[in-house]
Amino acid sequence: MSRLLHAQTHAWLKVFAISARHLSFTRAAEELHVTTGAVSQQIKQLEERLGFKLFRRLPRRLELTEEGKRLAAVVDEAYQSVGLEVKRLRSGVMSGILRLRSVPAFLSAWLMPRLPRLQARFPDIELQVIAEDSHISLRDGDFDLALDLNDGQLPGFSVTPLMAERIFPVCAPALLRGRPPLRRPEDLAWYPLLHDVTAWRGSHEYAEWEHYLQASGAPPLNVRRGYTFNRNRLTLQAAIAGMGVAIARESLITDELRSGALIAPFPERVDTGMHYGIVYLPGALDDRRVQAVHDWIVEEVRRCQP
């Protein structure tokens, strides 16, 4: 019998919490899908069991007594805590800090717009996001996961490939005005070039342009000229501003091409032999937090692919 009364008290407290929130037995009854009389009766039974009044029944409204206010605060906090814990248990939420390192271009152009979805999926995982150029050794910093541009050959690390990287020239439409048309790569001789000096790990500042021209079968062309930047996004911003022709990475430039801020004068897109991938130490995925974020990134890549 005592267990039954204990369970009944919990049921009454739930009715009380909802009634206290609405300050209305009628609205509480609507939320609970019972009659107003049933709510009123359960509150009365709870008051009798506790030995003090919880509400003042005024002609057209309810007021909490001082005792009711104190109990309502405790009960509401308790139900919120229980609800949050149940939500966590149902969704398998993990908590704690996760250190995520990424090459800056991929971080700003691809990952940042998607991070709100990660936050919504795992609200208790606290990301520490670090932007590092690809030419800096992964061994120089601590991380749980790294988003890196590489050829997949990283001794001592595991790599999950995400997307192959293809490159091609882009420029602002206004750059073409007053200059010879850009119909073939050799026409680039009439245009200033923009360079990302951190294109790949160990590459020199003109590597992207030289690789593109060689792979596309273009005739020899002096590309060791123009402006250099140490961030891919800076190079693209310079191109948008009309400063010259830059090399774009296919997976990171969708918005600029769609909006018309940049155009691709040539159809050729060249495979670099590099790919974006998730890098981690062997055994890192044994941590459920790390596994969850790793799988989320893979899922997001699949979502954006045609």
LOLUM-630855 format. One record per residue (C-alpha): residue number from 1; residue in one letter; z, x, y. Coordinates in steps of 0.001 Angstrom, whole numbers, plus 500000, padded with zeros to 6 digits. Layout:
- pos, code, w, u, v
- NUM, a, Z, X, Y
...
END
This chain:
- pos, code, w, u, v
- 1, m, 500000, 500000, 500000
- 2, s, 500858, 502833, 502399
- 3, r, 497392, 504348, 501919
- 4, l, 495796, 500979, 502679
- 5, l, 497849, 500648, 505868
- 6, h, 496904, 504212, 506836
- 7, a, 493193, 503476, 506360
- 8, q, 493609, 500233, 508286
- 9, t, 495216, 502132, 511182
- 10, h, 492190, 504431, 511339
- 11, a, 489915, 501388, 511506
- 12, w, 492014, 499898, 514290
- 13, l, 491924, 503180, 516223
- 14, k, 488124, 503168, 516075
- 15, v, 488081, 499636, 517487
- 16, f, 490550, 500736, 520148
- 17, a, 488445, 503762, 521135
- 18, i, 485344, 501619, 521625
- 19, s, 487274, 498916, 523491
- 20, a, 488853, 501535, 525750
- 21, r, 485450, 503020, 526519
- 22, h, 483992, 499646, 527510
- 23, l, 487215, 498077, 528847
- 24, s, 485858, 494933, 527243
- 25, f, 486524, 493315, 523880
- 26, t, 483201, 491505, 524147
- 27, r, 481126, 494673, 524591
- 28, a, 483120, 496417, 521885
- 29, a, 482363, 493515, 519551
- 30, e, 478640, 493825, 520323
- 31, e, 478687, 497535, 519478
- 32, l, 480640, 496914, 516269
- 33, h, 478583, 493828, 515305
- 34, v, 481689, 491646, 514932
- 35, t, 483135, 488755, 516918
- 36, t, 485171, 489209, 520088
- 37, g, 488046, 487444, 518357
- 38, a, 487989, 490016, 515530
- 39, v, 488251, 492877, 518028
- 40, s, 491082, 491186, 519916
- 41, q, 492967, 490545, 516675
- 42, q, 492634, 494160, 515492
- 43, i, 493854, 495514, 518836
- 44, k, 496845, 493166, 518632
- 45, q, 497636, 494388, 515105
- 46, l, 497402, 498007, 516251
- 47, e, 499749, 497336, 519159
- 48, e, 502235, 495721, 516804
- 49, r, 502077, 498700, 514450
- 50, l, 502498, 501212, 517305
- 51, g, 505216, 499262, 519060
- 52, f, 503699, 499290, 522542
- 53, k, 500894, 497638, 524505
- 54, l, 497560, 499352, 524918
- 55, f, 495822, 496908, 527270
- 56, r, 496758, 494615, 530102
- 57, r, 494842, 491392, 529581
- 58, l, 493863, 490322, 533097
- 59, p, 491943, 487085, 533836
- 60, r, 488488, 488696, 533925
- 61, r, 488967, 492241, 532755
- 62, l, 491030, 494659, 530740
- 63, e, 493107, 497585, 531942
- 64, l, 494613, 500339, 529873
- 65, t, 498344, 500746, 530056
- 66, e, 499711, 504233, 530628
- 67, e, 500292, 504501, 526893
- 68, g, 496772, 503216, 526289
- 69, k, 495283, 505840, 528613
- 70, r, 497077, 508674, 526850
- 71, l, 496116, 507429, 523407
- 72, a, 492513, 506772, 524465
- 73, a, 492101, 510364, 525677
- 74, v, 493353, 511772, 522373
- 75, v, 491409, 509358, 520175
- 76, d, 488154, 509839, 522112
- 77, e, 488395, 513626, 521859
- 78, a, 489162, 513374, 518148
- 79, y, 486176, 511124, 517439
- 80, q, 483850, 513372, 519449
- 81, s, 485039, 516411, 517478
- 82, v, 484560, 514586, 514174
- 83, g, 481105, 513386, 515193
- 84, l, 480012, 516857, 516255
- 85, e, 481282, 518412, 513027
- 86, v, 479532, 515776, 510916
- 87, k, 476294, 516460, 512826
- 88, r, 476689, 520176, 512175
- 89, l, 477346, 519655, 508492
- 90, r, 474380, 517323, 508092
- 91, s, 471949, 519652, 509839
- 92, g, 473282, 522831, 508316
- 93, v, 473870, 524262, 511798
- 94, m, 474929, 527882, 511999
- 95, s, 476744, 529477, 514897
- 96, g, 477140, 532921, 516380
- 97, i, 475121, 535539, 518229
- 98, l, 471643, 536566, 517105
- 99, r, 469930, 539558, 518701
- 100, l, 466206, 538937, 519122
- 101, r, 463965, 541708, 520387
- 102, s, 460350, 541135, 521423
- 103, v, 457450, 542896, 523067
- 104, p, 457402, 541512, 526645
- 105, a, 453938, 539916, 526523
- 106, f, 454700, 537910, 523408
- 107, l, 458121, 536980, 524746
- 108, s, 456911, 535637, 528095
- 109, a, 453632, 534021, 527041
- 110, w, 454403, 532687, 523572
- 111, l, 458108, 532606, 522786
- 112, m, 459724, 531527, 526064
- 113, p, 457960, 528128, 526289
- 114, r, 459135, 527377, 522727
- 115, l, 462777, 528470, 523024
- 116, p, 463995, 524985, 524073
- 117, r, 462914, 523746, 520640
- 118, l, 464930, 526495, 518982
- 119, q, 467920, 525605, 521144
- 120, a, 467628, 521953, 520149
- 121, r, 467350, 522836, 516456
- 122, f, 470246, 525313, 516412
- 123, p, 472430, 524646, 519479
- 124, d, 475259, 526866, 518233
- 125, i, 473164, 529981, 517709
- 126, e, 473451, 532123, 520846
- 127, l, 470376, 534284, 521360
- 128, q, 470562, 537681, 522991
- 129, v, 466914, 538243, 523924
- 130, i, 465757, 541784, 524664
- 131, a, 462266, 542655, 525955
- 132, e, 461055, 546073, 524817
- 133, d, 457586, 547593, 524918
- 134, s, 455910, 548095, 521568
- 135, h, 455673, 551871, 522067
- 136, i, 459469, 552180, 522022
- 137, s, 460716, 552892, 518514
- 138, l, 462408, 549978, 516826
- 139, r, 465078, 552407, 515741
- 140, d, 466186, 552908, 519342
- 141, g, 468007, 549574, 519561
- 142, d, 470088, 547177, 517530
- 143, f, 468573, 543801, 516654
- 144, d, 468627, 541136, 513979
- 145, l, 464949, 540178, 514368
- 146, a, 462159, 541826, 516351
- 147, l, 458829, 540324, 517348
- 148, d, 456517, 543287, 517427
- 149, l, 452834, 544170, 517640
- 150, n, 452027, 546648, 514877
- 151, d, 449811, 547433, 511899
- 152, g, 452438, 546326, 509400
- 153, q, 453310, 549905, 508410
- 154, l, 456949, 550304, 509414
- 155, p, 458820, 552365, 506814
- 156, g, 462374, 551192, 506340
- 157, f, 461685, 547707, 507695
- 158, s, 460439, 544427, 506280
- 159, v, 457629, 542671, 508190
- 160, t, 456564, 539014, 508122
- 161, p, 453005, 538820, 509580
- 162, l, 452559, 536025, 512121
- 163, m, 449098, 536214, 513682
- 164, a, 446273, 538730, 513854
- 165, e, 445433, 540091, 517276
- 166, r, 441947, 539856, 518725
- 167, i, 441045, 541091, 522195
- 168, f, 438289, 540389, 524710
- 169, p, 437619, 540873, 528455
- 170, v, 438660, 538255, 531013
- 171, c, 438390, 537956, 534774
- 172, a, 438822, 535484, 537592
- 173, p, 435668, 533449, 538384
- 174, a, 435799, 534668, 541987
- 175, l, 435406, 538289, 540879
- 176, l, 431781, 537613, 539894
- 177, r, 430745, 536594, 543391
- 178, g, 428627, 539196, 545163
- 179, r, 428389, 541453, 542108
- 180, p, 425775, 541810, 539353
- 181, p, 426353, 539157, 536673
- 182, l, 428456, 540011, 533623
- 183, r, 426019, 539298, 530796
- 184, r, 426569, 542362, 528616
- 185, p, 429415, 544883, 528272
- 186, e, 427341, 547565, 530027
- 187, d, 427482, 545406, 533172
- 188, l, 431188, 546334, 533384
- 189, a, 430068, 549528, 535101
- 190, w, 429889, 547474, 538308
- 191, y, 433430, 546147, 538022
- 192, p, 436934, 547574, 538383
- 193, l, 438875, 547631, 535105
- 194, l, 442511, 546777, 534482
- 195, h, 444538, 548528, 531784
- 196, d, 447737, 547816, 529876
- 197, v, 449277, 551239, 529215
- 198, t, 451601, 549818, 526554
- 199, a, 448948, 548068, 524481
- 200, w, 450059, 549392, 521078
- 201, r, 452693, 551728, 519781
- 202, g, 451520, 555262, 520511
- 203, s, 448311, 554220, 522305
- 204, h, 447039, 555788, 525531
- 205, e, 446367, 553777, 528672
- 206, y, 442652, 553247, 528029
- 207, a, 442943, 552404, 524321
- 208, e, 442253, 548664, 524568
- 209, w, 439014, 549039, 526503
- 210, e, 437745, 551888, 524344
- 211, h, 438523, 549945, 521160
- 212, y, 436829, 546786, 522431
- 213, l, 433620, 548532, 523483
- 214, q, 433352, 550561, 520296
- 215, a, 434067, 547604, 518001
- 216, s, 431654, 545310, 519852
- 217, g, 428803, 547839, 519574
- 218, a, 428463, 548340, 523311
- 219, p, 426727, 551458, 524647
- 220, p, 428929, 554306, 525964
- 221, l, 430722, 553371, 529176
- 222, n, 433282, 555180, 531276
- 223, v, 436423, 553046, 531091
- 224, r, 438859, 555730, 532272
- 225, r, 439050, 554245, 535739
- 226, g, 440644, 551332, 537532
- 227, y, 444230, 550128, 537730
- 228, t, 446946, 550563, 535110
- 229, f, 450035, 548446, 534461
- 230, n, 452900, 548799, 532013
- 231, r, 453013, 545118, 531091
- 232, n, 450285, 542921, 529623
- 233, r, 451315, 539992, 531811
- 234, l, 451010, 542142, 534940
- 235, t, 447500, 543106, 533905
- 236, l, 446543, 539460, 533483
- 237, q, 448155, 538511, 536792
- 238, a, 446081, 541215, 538469
- 239, a, 442985, 539739, 536820
- 240, i, 443897, 536247, 538050
- 241, a, 444263, 537710, 541551
- 242, g, 440682, 539000, 541317
- 243, m, 441486, 542704, 541121
- 244, g, 439275, 543440, 538123
- 245, v, 438447, 542752, 534481
- 246, a, 441317, 542906, 531996
- 247, i, 441625, 542853, 528231
- 248, a, 443223, 539643, 526970
- 249, r, 444956, 538992, 523683
- 250, e, 443682, 535840, 522046
- 251, s, 447035, 534429, 521004
- 252, l, 448626, 534871, 524444
- 253, i, 446063, 533551, 526909
- 254, t, 445370, 529934, 525972
- 255, d, 446774, 528401, 529173
- 256, e, 444861, 530668, 531565
- 257, l, 441539, 529951, 529871
- 258, r, 442211, 526232, 529662
- 259, s, 443095, 526000, 533357
- 260, g, 440090, 528084, 534448
- 261, a, 442243, 530733, 536129
- 262, l, 440470, 533241, 533892
- 263, i, 437135, 533186, 532104
- 264, a, 435761, 535214, 529182
- 265, p, 432315, 536528, 530223
- 266, f, 431353, 537748, 526728
- 267, p, 431592, 535822, 523438
- 268, e, 432679, 538810, 521322
- 269, r, 436314, 538880, 520235
- 270, v, 437383, 542052, 518497
- 271, d, 439965, 542434, 515765
- 272, t, 442341, 545257, 516633
- 273, g, 443794, 545730, 513166
- 274, m, 447180, 544902, 514683
- 275, h, 449199, 541751, 514278
- 276, y, 452308, 540167, 515662
- 277, g, 455039, 540091, 513097
- 278, i, 458760, 539594, 512601
- 279, v, 460466, 542886, 511855
- 280, y, 463892, 543139, 510247
- 281, l, 465954, 545381, 508035
- 282, p, 465897, 544686, 504278
- 283, g, 468664, 542222, 503469
- 284, a, 468803, 540805, 507012
- 285, l, 467591, 537393, 505803
- 286, d, 470679, 537093, 503628
- 287, d, 472383, 535964, 506841
- 288, r, 471670, 532219, 507093
- 289, r, 471426, 532410, 510890
- 290, v, 468803, 535134, 510728
- 291, q, 466902, 533307, 507981
- 292, a, 466954, 530068, 509997
- 293, v, 465519, 531652, 513161
- 294, h, 462989, 533652, 511133
- 295, d, 461748, 530471, 509429
- 296, w, 461654, 528606, 512745
- 297, i, 459381, 531277, 514265
- 298, v, 457045, 531092, 511263
- 299, e, 456992, 527298, 511584
- 300, e, 456116, 527513, 515291
- 301, v, 453225, 529894, 514584
- 302, r, 451834, 527494, 511995
- 303, r, 452211, 524628, 514458
- 304, c, 450036, 526315, 517081
- 305, q, 447278, 527416, 514712
- 306, p, 444192, 525179, 514317
END
